[in-house]
């Protein structure tokens, strides 16, 4: 494991910035007929938000829990609420969501 000095810690903490974290949850409507088409459009929208730099981290959840995804938005909680309220899956009642303010470091990314 890498050695992290106090100076490095202070430097990095100064660089952290605010992000918004969304926890997406499925409702009973997720298993209804026609839901797959709406979920596909939800995914298309996520790809668009990702391409625009608004939703740089998208993590679908693949277990059988009600949690179906986690996203990290490069936007304020108020902006994310507007974005999520316009999501096809949310509008159809297939998904609900929670927004949590969080911090991370610019340039963080998932490993390839």
Beta strands, then each sheet from edge to edge (+ up, - down):
strand 1: 16-26
strand 2: 57-60
strand 3: 67-73
strand 4: 95-105
sheet 1: 2+ 3- 1+ 4-
end
